[in-house]
Amino acid sequence: MTPKTATTLTLGMLLAANGACMLFLPAPWYAHMPGVTATGPLNAHFIRDIGAAYLVAGGGLIWLWRNPHAWPAALSGSAFLMLHALVHIGEAVVGTFDWKHLVRDLPGVFFVPLLASWLAWPRRDEFSTKENSNATMDRTAQARRV
């Protein structure tokens, strides 16, 4: 396993585990996740909603680890993570969130989406492999017709 595939699997598992905790243990997740209690009172339904998105984002990366052609699923999950980071920035800009929270959020809210997007972004060689495979199948089909 290469470092990149190991990172893809590890990040996918961490995101999926976070999502599962949010879905099945929203109150303990709320109480133990740094900074979350400062955002308002516990709303278990809302935490479960977001947990579902985290589970999907993690699942997309795990699927990418198993199949390099699953990059659209992983990229979709990382889009959620990026939008989540933008929400944090927007709240800091309008004053709902203190700027010092953004520093605390750097690893989990800002670095993770960048890493997930980088891992999910399709590589040129993945396209060329598919194109080569399609060309080979076309040649094989033409040879059979002759």
Chimera marker file (.cmm) of the C-alpha trace (Angstrom):
<marker_set name="trace">
<marker id="1" x="0.000" y="0.000" z="0.000" r="1" g="1" b="0" radius="0.5"/>
<marker id="2" x="1.423" y="3.380" z="-1.001" r="1" g="1" b="0" radius="0.5"/>
<marker id="3" x="1.443" y="6.308" z="1.428" r="1" g="1" b="0" radius="0.5"/>
<marker id="4" x="-1.260" y="7.999" z="-0.648" r="1" g="1" b="0" radius="0.5"/>
<marker id="5" x="-3.592" y="5.002" z="-0.586" r="1" g="1" b="0" radius="0.5"/>
<marker id="6" x="-2.937" y="4.551" z="3.137" r="1" g="1" b="0" radius="0.5"/>
<marker id="7" x="-3.803" y="8.223" z="3.683" r="1" g="1" b="0" radius="0.5"/>
<marker id="8" x="-6.974" y="7.826" z="1.624" r="1" g="1" b="0" radius="0.5"/>
<marker id="9" x="-8.070" y="4.841" z="3.692" r="1" g="1" b="0" radius="0.5"/>
<marker id="10" x="-7.129" y="6.443" z="7.013" r="1" g="1" b="0" radius="0.5"/>
<marker id="11" x="-8.887" y="9.731" z="6.291" r="1" g="1" b="0" radius="0.5"/>
<marker id="12" x="-11.933" y="7.891" z="4.959" r="1" g="1" b="0" radius="0.5"/>
<marker id="13" x="-12.150" y="5.767" z="8.091" r="1" g="1" b="0" radius="0.5"/>
<marker id="14" x="-11.729" y="8.799" z="10.382" r="1" g="1" b="0" radius="0.5"/>
<marker id="15" x="-14.433" y="10.763" z="8.571" r="1" g="1" b="0" radius="0.5"/>
<marker id="16" x="-16.768" y="7.763" z="8.562" r="1" g="1" b="0" radius="0.5"/>
<marker id="17" x="-16.121" y="7.131" z="12.270" r="1" g="1" b="0" radius="0.5"/>
<marker id="18" x="-16.845" y="10.797" z="13.061" r="1" g="1" b="0" radius="0.5"/>
<marker id="19" x="-20.059" y="10.549" z="11.040" r="1" g="1" b="0" radius="0.5"/>
<marker id="20" x="-21.098" y="7.343" z="12.815" r="1" g="1" b="0" radius="0.5"/>
<marker id="21" x="-20.482" y="8.946" z="16.219" r="1" g="1" b="0" radius="0.5"/>
<marker id="22" x="-22.559" y="11.946" z="15.178" r="1" g="1" b="0" radius="0.5"/>
<marker id="23" x="-25.370" y="9.665" z="13.990" r="1" g="1" b="0" radius="0.5"/>
<marker id="24" x="-25.487" y="7.233" z="16.888" r="1" g="1" b="0" radius="0.5"/>
<marker id="25" x="-24.011" y="9.219" z="19.816" r="1" g="1" b="0" radius="0.5"/>
<marker id="26" x="-24.869" y="12.872" z="19.167" r="1" g="1" b="0" radius="0.5"/>
<marker id="27" x="-24.894" y="13.986" z="22.813" r="1" g="1" b="0" radius="0.5"/>
<marker id="28" x="-21.457" y="12.553" z="23.721" r="1" g="1" b="0" radius="0.5"/>
<marker id="29" x="-20.069" y="13.804" z="20.382" r="1" g="1" b="0" radius="0.5"/>
<marker id="30" x="-21.423" y="17.285" z="21.160" r="1" g="1" b="0" radius="0.5"/>
<marker id="31" x="-19.970" y="17.271" z="24.669" r="1" g="1" b="0" radius="0.5"/>
<marker id="32" x="-16.493" y="16.061" z="23.681" r="1" g="1" b="0" radius="0.5"/>
<marker id="33" x="-15.798" y="17.760" z="20.342" r="1" g="1" b="0" radius="0.5"/>
<marker id="34" x="-13.714" y="20.893" z="21.040" r="1" g="1" b="0" radius="0.5"/>
<marker id="35" x="-15.549" y="24.146" z="20.421" r="1" g="1" b="0" radius="0.5"/>
<marker id="36" x="-18.904" y="22.622" z="19.500" r="1" g="1" b="0" radius="0.5"/>
<marker id="37" x="-20.644" y="23.562" z="22.755" r="1" g="1" b="0" radius="0.5"/>
<marker id="38" x="-19.826" y="27.224" z="22.019" r="1" g="1" b="0" radius="0.5"/>
<marker id="39" x="-21.981" y="27.099" z="18.872" r="1" g="1" b="0" radius="0.5"/>
<marker id="40" x="-25.274" y="26.764" z="20.743" r="1" g="1" b="0" radius="0.5"/>
<marker id="41" x="-27.360" y="24.194" z="22.575" r="1" g="1" b="0" radius="0.5"/>
<marker id="42" x="-27.395" y="20.520" z="21.653" r="1" g="1" b="0" radius="0.5"/>
<marker id="43" x="-29.526" y="19.774" z="18.589" r="1" g="1" b="0" radius="0.5"/>
<marker id="44" x="-29.296" y="16.007" z="18.122" r="1" g="1" b="0" radius="0.5"/>
<marker id="45" x="-31.277" y="16.033" z="14.869" r="1" g="1" b="0" radius="0.5"/>
<marker id="46" x="-28.937" y="18.602" z="13.301" r="1" g="1" b="0" radius="0.5"/>
<marker id="47" x="-25.853" y="16.698" z="14.487" r="1" g="1" b="0" radius="0.5"/>
<marker id="48" x="-27.253" y="13.502" z="12.928" r="1" g="1" b="0" radius="0.5"/>
<marker id="49" x="-27.914" y="15.327" z="9.644" r="1" g="1" b="0" radius="0.5"/>
<marker id="50" x="-24.315" y="16.486" z="9.456" r="1" g="1" b="0" radius="0.5"/>
<marker id="51" x="-23.121" y="13.070" z="10.634" r="1" g="1" b="0" radius="0.5"/>
<marker id="52" x="-24.804" y="11.527" z="7.594" r="1" g="1" b="0" radius="0.5"/>
<marker id="53" x="-22.793" y="13.855" z="5.340" r="1" g="1" b="0" radius="0.5"/>
<marker id="54" x="-19.552" y="12.969" z="7.130" r="1" g="1" b="0" radius="0.5"/>
<marker id="55" x="-20.351" y="9.274" z="6.762" r="1" g="1" b="0" radius="0.5"/>
<marker id="56" x="-20.886" y="9.717" z="3.023" r="1" g="1" b="0" radius="0.5"/>
<marker id="57" x="-17.660" y="11.760" z="2.676" r="1" g="1" b="0" radius="0.5"/>
<marker id="58" x="-15.704" y="9.046" z="4.489" r="1" g="1" b="0" radius="0.5"/>
<marker id="59" x="-17.398" y="6.326" z="2.483" r="1" g="1" b="0" radius="0.5"/>
<marker id="60" x="-16.422" y="8.042" z="-0.755" r="1" g="1" b="0" radius="0.5"/>
<marker id="61" x="-12.757" y="8.042" z="0.244" r="1" g="1" b="0" radius="0.5"/>
<marker id="62" x="-12.922" y="4.412" z="1.354" r="1" g="1" b="0" radius="0.5"/>
<marker id="63" x="-14.506" y="3.524" z="-1.978" r="1" g="1" b="0" radius="0.5"/>
<marker id="64" x="-11.716" y="5.449" z="-3.751" r="1" g="1" b="0" radius="0.5"/>
<marker id="65" x="-9.162" y="3.426" z="-1.778" r="1" g="1" b="0" radius="0.5"/>
<marker id="66" x="-10.794" y="0.224" z="-3.086" r="1" g="1" b="0" radius="0.5"/>
<marker id="67" x="-11.356" y="1.469" z="-6.644" r="1" g="1" b="0" radius="0.5"/>
<marker id="68" x="-9.389" y="4.362" z="-8.211" r="1" g="1" b="0" radius="0.5"/>
<marker id="69" x="-12.276" y="5.008" z="-10.623" r="1" g="1" b="0" radius="0.5"/>
<marker id="70" x="-14.531" y="6.026" z="-7.696" r="1" g="1" b="0" radius="0.5"/>
<marker id="71" x="-13.021" y="9.526" z="-7.636" r="1" g="1" b="0" radius="0.5"/>
<marker id="72" x="-16.399" y="11.216" z="-8.406" r="1" g="1" b="0" radius="0.5"/>
<marker id="73" x="-17.832" y="9.862" z="-5.141" r="1" g="1" b="0" radius="0.5"/>
<marker id="74" x="-14.765" y="10.930" z="-3.174" r="1" g="1" b="0" radius="0.5"/>
<marker id="75" x="-14.756" y="14.349" z="-4.824" r="1" g="1" b="0" radius="0.5"/>
<marker id="76" x="-18.438" y="14.840" z="-3.974" r="1" g="1" b="0" radius="0.5"/>
<marker id="77" x="-17.730" y="14.032" z="-0.332" r="1" g="1" b="0" radius="0.5"/>
<marker id="78" x="-14.805" y="16.427" z="-0.260" r="1" g="1" b="0" radius="0.5"/>
<marker id="79" x="-17.085" y="19.130" z="-1.726" r="1" g="1" b="0" radius="0.5"/>
<marker id="80" x="-19.234" y="18.851" z="1.406" r="1" g="1" b="0" radius="0.5"/>
<marker id="81" x="-16.108" y="19.246" z="3.537" r="1" g="1" b="0" radius="0.5"/>
<marker id="82" x="-15.045" y="22.331" z="1.557" r="1" g="1" b="0" radius="0.5"/>
<marker id="83" x="-18.484" y="23.906" z="1.856" r="1" g="1" b="0" radius="0.5"/>
<marker id="84" x="-18.439" y="23.213" z="5.584" r="1" g="1" b="0" radius="0.5"/>
<marker id="85" x="-15.122" y="25.080" z="5.829" r="1" g="1" b="0" radius="0.5"/>
<marker id="86" x="-16.607" y="27.996" z="3.872" r="1" g="1" b="0" radius="0.5"/>
<marker id="87" x="-19.498" y="28.164" z="6.353" r="1" g="1" b="0" radius="0.5"/>
<marker id="88" x="-16.956" y="28.604" z="9.155" r="1" g="1" b="0" radius="0.5"/>
<marker id="89" x="-15.200" y="31.381" z="7.236" r="1" g="1" b="0" radius="0.5"/>
<marker id="90" x="-18.521" y="33.074" z="6.447" r="1" g="1" b="0" radius="0.5"/>
<marker id="91" x="-19.524" y="33.041" z="10.093" r="1" g="1" b="0" radius="0.5"/>
<marker id="92" x="-16.200" y="34.625" z="11.055" r="1" g="1" b="0" radius="0.5"/>
<marker id="93" x="-16.626" y="37.318" z="8.404" r="1" g="1" b="0" radius="0.5"/>
<marker id="94" x="-20.112" y="38.319" z="9.601" r="1" g="1" b="0" radius="0.5"/>
<marker id="95" x="-19.073" y="38.135" z="13.256" r="1" g="1" b="0" radius="0.5"/>
<marker id="96" x="-21.077" y="35.084" z="14.336" r="1" g="1" b="0" radius="0.5"/>
<marker id="97" x="-17.846" y="33.213" z="14.937" r="1" g="1" b="0" radius="0.5"/>
<marker id="98" x="-14.724" y="34.568" z="16.595" r="1" g="1" b="0" radius="0.5"/>
<marker id="99" x="-11.642" y="34.574" z="14.345" r="1" g="1" b="0" radius="0.5"/>
<marker id="100" x="-9.647" y="32.698" z="17.000" r="1" g="1" b="0" radius="0.5"/>
<marker id="101" x="-11.957" y="29.723" z="16.400" r="1" g="1" b="0" radius="0.5"/>
<marker id="102" x="-10.672" y="29.531" z="12.840" r="1" g="1" b="0" radius="0.5"/>
<marker id="103" x="-7.175" y="28.882" z="14.176" r="1" g="1" b="0" radius="0.5"/>
<marker id="104" x="-8.528" y="26.085" z="16.378" r="1" g="1" b="0" radius="0.5"/>
<marker id="105" x="-10.422" y="24.728" z="13.380" r="1" g="1" b="0" radius="0.5"/>
<marker id="106" x="-7.391" y="24.648" z="11.059" r="1" g="1" b="0" radius="0.5"/>
<marker id="107" x="-6.647" y="20.918" z="11.347" r="1" g="1" b="0" radius="0.5"/>
<marker id="108" x="-10.148" y="19.451" z="11.265" r="1" g="1" b="0" radius="0.5"/>
<marker id="109" x="-12.216" y="21.984" z="9.367" r="1" g="1" b="0" radius="0.5"/>
<marker id="110" x="-9.693" y="23.420" z="6.890" r="1" g="1" b="0" radius="0.5"/>
<marker id="111" x="-6.843" y="20.958" z="6.410" r="1" g="1" b="0" radius="0.5"/>
<marker id="112" x="-9.072" y="17.864" z="6.099" r="1" g="1" b="0" radius="0.5"/>
<marker id="113" x="-11.096" y="19.206" z="3.114" r="1" g="1" b="0" radius="0.5"/>
<marker id="114" x="-7.917" y="20.235" z="1.310" r="1" g="1" b="0" radius="0.5"/>
<marker id="115" x="-6.393" y="16.811" z="1.888" r="1" g="1" b="0" radius="0.5"/>
<marker id="116" x="-9.602" y="14.997" z="0.891" r="1" g="1" b="0" radius="0.5"/>
<marker id="117" x="-9.889" y="17.065" z="-2.291" r="1" g="1" b="0" radius="0.5"/>
<marker id="118" x="-6.282" y="16.394" z="-3.215" r="1" g="1" b="0" radius="0.5"/>
<marker id="119" x="-6.746" y="12.664" z="-2.637" r="1" g="1" b="0" radius="0.5"/>
<marker id="120" x="-10.008" y="12.579" z="-4.619" r="1" g="1" b="0" radius="0.5"/>
<marker id="121" x="-8.937" y="14.718" z="-7.565" r="1" g="1" b="0" radius="0.5"/>
<marker id="122" x="-8.636" y="12.529" z="-10.668" r="1" g="1" b="0" radius="0.5"/>
<marker id="123" x="-5.147" y="12.051" z="-12.091" r="1" g="1" b="0" radius="0.5"/>
<marker id="124" x="-4.394" y="12.349" z="-15.779" r="1" g="1" b="0" radius="0.5"/>
<marker id="125" x="-3.073" y="8.768" z="-15.835" r="1" g="1" b="0" radius="0.5"/>
<marker id="126" x="-6.449" y="7.484" z="-14.574" r="1" g="1" b="0" radius="0.5"/>
<marker id="127" x="-8.126" y="8.991" z="-17.643" r="1" g="1" b="0" radius="0.5"/>
<marker id="128" x="-5.495" y="7.705" z="-20.026" r="1" g="1" b="0" radius="0.5"/>
<marker id="129" x="-5.774" y="4.198" z="-18.537" r="1" g="1" b="0" radius="0.5"/>
<marker id="130" x="-9.511" y="4.197" z="-19.191" r="1" g="1" b="0" radius="0.5"/>
<marker id="131" x="-9.033" y="5.575" z="-22.709" r="1" g="1" b="0" radius="0.5"/>
<marker id="132" x="-6.378" y="2.925" z="-23.429" r="1" g="1" b="0" radius="0.5"/>
<marker id="133" x="-8.694" y="0.227" z="-22.114" r="1" g="1" b="0" radius="0.5"/>
<marker id="134" x="-11.552" y="1.466" z="-24.322" r="1" g="1" b="0" radius="0.5"/>
<marker id="135" x="-9.277" y="1.585" z="-27.371" r="1" g="1" b="0" radius="0.5"/>
<marker id="136" x="-8.098" y="-1.976" z="-26.686" r="1" g="1" b="0" radius="0.5"/>
<marker id="137" x="-11.695" y="-3.193" z="-26.396" r="1" g="1" b="0" radius="0.5"/>
<marker id="138" x="-12.575" y="-1.448" z="-29.692" r="1" g="1" b="0" radius="0.5"/>
<marker id="139" x="-9.653" y="-3.099" z="-31.481" r="1" g="1" b="0" radius="0.5"/>
<marker id="140" x="-10.568" y="-6.488" z="-30.031" r="1" g="1" b="0" radius="0.5"/>
<marker id="141" x="-14.194" y="-6.104" z="-31.127" r="1" g="1" b="0" radius="0.5"/>
<marker id="142" x="-13.132" y="-5.109" z="-34.651" r="1" g="1" b="0" radius="0.5"/>
<marker id="143" x="-10.749" y="-8.100" z="-34.882" r="1" g="1" b="0" radius="0.5"/>
<marker id="144" x="-13.584" y="-10.464" z="-33.919" r="1" g="1" b="0" radius="0.5"/>
<marker id="145" x="-15.803" y="-9.091" z="-36.681" r="1" g="1" b="0" radius="0.5"/>
<marker id="146" x="-13.192" y="-9.870" z="-39.353" r="1" g="1" b="0" radius="0.5"/>
<link id1="1" id2="2" r="1" g="1" b="0" radius="0.2"/>
<link id1="2" id2="3" r="1" g="1" b="0" radius="0.2"/>
<link id1="3" id2="4" r="1" g="1" b="0" radius="0.2"/>
<link id1="4" id2="5" r="1" g="1" b="0" radius="0.2"/>
<link id1="5" id2="6" r="1" g="1" b="0" radius="0.2"/>
<link id1="6" id2="7" r="1" g="1" b="0" radius="0.2"/>
<link id1="7" id2="8" r="1" g="1" b="0" radius="0.2"/>
<link id1="8" id2="9" r="1" g="1" b="0" radius="0.2"/>
<link id1="9" id2="10" r="1" g="1" b="0" radius="0.2"/>
<link id1="10" id2="11" r="1" g="1" b="0" radius="0.2"/>
<link id1="11" id2="12" r="1" g="1" b="0" radius="0.2"/>
<link id1="12" id2="13" r="1" g="1" b="0" radius="0.2"/>
<link id1="13" id2="14" r="1" g="1" b="0" radius="0.2"/>
<link id1="14" id2="15" r="1" g="1" b="0" radius="0.2"/>
<link id1="15" id2="16" r="1" g="1" b="0" radius="0.2"/>
<link id1="16" id2="17" r="1" g="1" b="0" radius="0.2"/>
<link id1="17" id2="18" r="1" g="1" b="0" radius="0.2"/>
<link id1="18" id2="19" r="1" g="1" b="0" radius="0.2"/>
<link id1="19" id2="20" r="1" g="1" b="0" radius="0.2"/>
<link id1="20" id2="21" r="1" g="1" b="0" radius="0.2"/>
<link id1="21" id2="22" r="1" g="1" b="0" radius="0.2"/>
<link id1="22" id2="23" r="1" g="1" b="0" radius="0.2"/>
<link id1="23" id2="24" r="1" g="1" b="0" radius="0.2"/>
<link id1="24" id2="25" r="1" g="1" b="0" radius="0.2"/>
<link id1="25" id2="26" r="1" g="1" b="0" radius="0.2"/>
<link id1="26" id2="27" r="1" g="1" b="0" radius="0.2"/>
<link id1="27" id2="28" r="1" g="1" b="0" radius="0.2"/>
<link id1="28" id2="29" r="1" g="1" b="0" radius="0.2"/>
<link id1="29" id2="30" r="1" g="1" b="0" radius="0.2"/>
<link id1="30" id2="31" r="1" g="1" b="0" radius="0.2"/>
<link id1="31" id2="32" r="1" g="1" b="0" radius="0.2"/>
<link id1="32" id2="33" r="1" g="1" b="0" radius="0.2"/>
<link id1="33" id2="34" r="1" g="1" b="0" radius="0.2"/>
<link id1="34" id2="35" r="1" g="1" b="0" radius="0.2"/>
<link id1="35" id2="36" r="1" g="1" b="0" radius="0.2"/>
<link id1="36" id2="37" r="1" g="1" b="0" radius="0.2"/>
<link id1="37" id2="38" r="1" g="1" b="0" radius="0.2"/>
<link id1="38" id2="39" r="1" g="1" b="0" radius="0.2"/>
<link id1="39" id2="40" r="1" g="1" b="0" radius="0.2"/>
<link id1="40" id2="41" r="1" g="1" b="0" radius="0.2"/>
<link id1="41" id2="42" r="1" g="1" b="0" radius="0.2"/>
<link id1="42" id2="43" r="1" g="1" b="0" radius="0.2"/>
<link id1="43" id2="44" r="1" g="1" b="0" radius="0.2"/>
<link id1="44" id2="45" r="1" g="1" b="0" radius="0.2"/>
<link id1="45" id2="46" r="1" g="1" b="0" radius="0.2"/>
<link id1="46" id2="47" r="1" g="1" b="0" radius="0.2"/>
<link id1="47" id2="48" r="1" g="1" b="0" radius="0.2"/>
<link id1="48" id2="49" r="1" g="1" b="0" radius="0.2"/>
<link id1="49" id2="50" r="1" g="1" b="0" radius="0.2"/>
<link id1="50" id2="51" r="1" g="1" b="0" radius="0.2"/>
<link id1="51" id2="52" r="1" g="1" b="0" radius="0.2"/>
<link id1="52" id2="53" r="1" g="1" b="0" radius="0.2"/>
<link id1="53" id2="54" r="1" g="1" b="0" radius="0.2"/>
<link id1="54" id2="55" r="1" g="1" b="0" radius="0.2"/>
<link id1="55" id2="56" r="1" g="1" b="0" radius="0.2"/>
<link id1="56" id2="57" r="1" g="1" b="0" radius="0.2"/>
<link id1="57" id2="58" r="1" g="1" b="0" radius="0.2"/>
<link id1="58" id2="59" r="1" g="1" b="0" radius="0.2"/>
<link id1="59" id2="60" r="1" g="1" b="0" radius="0.2"/>
<link id1="60" id2="61" r="1" g="1" b="0" radius="0.2"/>
<link id1="61" id2="62" r="1" g="1" b="0" radius="0.2"/>
<link id1="62" id2="63" r="1" g="1" b="0" radius="0.2"/>
<link id1="63" id2="64" r="1" g="1" b="0" radius="0.2"/>
<link id1="64" id2="65" r="1" g="1" b="0" radius="0.2"/>
<link id1="65" id2="66" r="1" g="1" b="0" radius="0.2"/>
<link id1="66" id2="67" r="1" g="1" b="0" radius="0.2"/>
<link id1="67" id2="68" r="1" g="1" b="0" radius="0.2"/>
<link id1="68" id2="69" r="1" g="1" b="0" radius="0.2"/>
<link id1="69" id2="70" r="1" g="1" b="0" radius="0.2"/>
<link id1="70" id2="71" r="1" g="1" b="0" radius="0.2"/>
<link id1="71" id2="72" r="1" g="1" b="0" radius="0.2"/>
<link id1="72" id2="73" r="1" g="1" b="0" radius="0.2"/>
<link id1="73" id2="74" r="1" g="1" b="0" radius="0.2"/>
<link id1="74" id2="75" r="1" g="1" b="0" radius="0.2"/>
<link id1="75" id2="76" r="1" g="1" b="0" radius="0.2"/>
<link id1="76" id2="77" r="1" g="1" b="0" radius="0.2"/>
<link id1="77" id2="78" r="1" g="1" b="0" radius="0.2"/>
<link id1="78" id2="79" r="1" g="1" b="0" radius="0.2"/>
<link id1="79" id2="80" r="1" g="1" b="0" radius="0.2"/>
<link id1="80" id2="81" r="1" g="1" b="0" radius="0.2"/>
<link id1="81" id2="82" r="1" g="1" b="0" radius="0.2"/>
<link id1="82" id2="83" r="1" g="1" b="0" radius="0.2"/>
<link id1="83" id2="84" r="1" g="1" b="0" radius="0.2"/>
<link id1="84" id2="85" r="1" g="1" b="0" radius="0.2"/>
<link id1="85" id2="86" r="1" g="1" b="0" radius="0.2"/>
<link id1="86" id2="87" r="1" g="1" b="0" radius="0.2"/>
<link id1="87" id2="88" r="1" g="1" b="0" radius="0.2"/>
<link id1="88" id2="89" r="1" g="1" b="0" radius="0.2"/>
<link id1="89" id2="90" r="1" g="1" b="0" radius="0.2"/>
<link id1="90" id2="91" r="1" g="1" b="0" radius="0.2"/>
<link id1="91" id2="92" r="1" g="1" b="0" radius="0.2"/>
<link id1="92" id2="93" r="1" g="1" b="0" radius="0.2"/>
<link id1="93" id2="94" r="1" g="1" b="0" radius="0.2"/>
<link id1="94" id2="95" r="1" g="1" b="0" radius="0.2"/>
<link id1="95" id2="96" r="1" g="1" b="0" radius="0.2"/>
<link id1="96" id2="97" r="1" g="1" b="0" radius="0.2"/>
<link id1="97" id2="98" r="1" g="1" b="0" radius="0.2"/>
<link id1="98" id2="99" r="1" g="1" b="0" radius="0.2"/>
<link id1="99" id2="100" r="1" g="1" b="0" radius="0.2"/>
<link id1="100" id2="101" r="1" g="1" b="0" radius="0.2"/>
<link id1="101" id2="102" r="1" g="1" b="0" radius="0.2"/>
<link id1="102" id2="103" r="1" g="1" b="0" radius="0.2"/>
<link id1="103" id2="104" r="1" g="1" b="0" radius="0.2"/>
<link id1="104" id2="105" r="1" g="1" b="0" radius="0.2"/>
<link id1="105" id2="106" r="1" g="1" b="0" radius="0.2"/>
<link id1="106" id2="107" r="1" g="1" b="0" radius="0.2"/>
<link id1="107" id2="108" r="1" g="1" b="0" radius="0.2"/>
<link id1="108" id2="109" r="1" g="1" b="0" radius="0.2"/>
<link id1="109" id2="110" r="1" g="1" b="0" radius="0.2"/>
<link id1="110" id2="111" r="1" g="1" b="0" radius="0.2"/>
<link id1="111" id2="112" r="1" g="1" b="0" radius="0.2"/>
<link id1="112" id2="113" r="1" g="1" b="0" radius="0.2"/>
<link id1="113" id2="114" r="1" g="1" b="0" radius="0.2"/>
<link id1="114" id2="115" r="1" g="1" b="0" radius="0.2"/>
<link id1="115" id2="116" r="1" g="1" b="0" radius="0.2"/>
<link id1="116" id2="117" r="1" g="1" b="0" radius="0.2"/>
<link id1="117" id2="118" r="1" g="1" b="0" radius="0.2"/>
<link id1="118" id2="119" r="1" g="1" b="0" radius="0.2"/>
<link id1="119" id2="120" r="1" g="1" b="0" radius="0.2"/>
<link id1="120" id2="121" r="1" g="1" b="0" radius="0.2"/>
<link id1="121" id2="122" r="1" g="1" b="0" radius="0.2"/>
<link id1="122" id2="123" r="1" g="1" b="0" radius="0.2"/>
<link id1="123" id2="124" r="1" g="1" b="0" radius="0.2"/>
<link id1="124" id2="125" r="1" g="1" b="0" radius="0.2"/>
<link id1="125" id2="126" r="1" g="1" b="0" radius="0.2"/>
<link id1="126" id2="127" r="1" g="1" b="0" radius="0.2"/>
<link id1="127" id2="128" r="1" g="1" b="0" radius="0.2"/>
<link id1="128" id2="129" r="1" g="1" b="0" radius="0.2"/>
<link id1="129" id2="130" r="1" g="1" b="0" radius="0.2"/>
<link id1="130" id2="131" r="1" g="1" b="0" radius="0.2"/>
<link id1="131" id2="132" r="1" g="1" b="0" radius="0.2"/>
<link id1="132" id2="133" r="1" g="1" b="0" radius="0.2"/>
<link id1="133" id2="134" r="1" g="1" b="0" radius="0.2"/>
<link id1="134" id2="135" r="1" g="1" b="0" radius="0.2"/>
<link id1="135" id2="136" r="1" g="1" b="0" radius="0.2"/>
<link id1="136" id2="137" r="1" g="1" b="0" radius="0.2"/>
<link id1="137" id2="138" r="1" g="1" b="0" radius="0.2"/>
<link id1="138" id2="139" r="1" g="1" b="0" radius="0.2"/>
<link id1="139" id2="140" r="1" g="1" b="0" radius="0.2"/>
<link id1="140" id2="141" r="1" g="1" b="0" radius="0.2"/>
<link id1="141" id2="142" r="1" g="1" b="0" radius="0.2"/>
<link id1="142" id2="143" r="1" g="1" b="0" radius="0.2"/>
<link id1="143" id2="144" r="1" g="1" b="0" radius="0.2"/>
<link id1="144" id2="145" r="1" g="1" b="0" radius="0.2"/>
<link id1="145" id2="146" r="1" g="1" b="0" radius="0.2"/>
</marker_set>
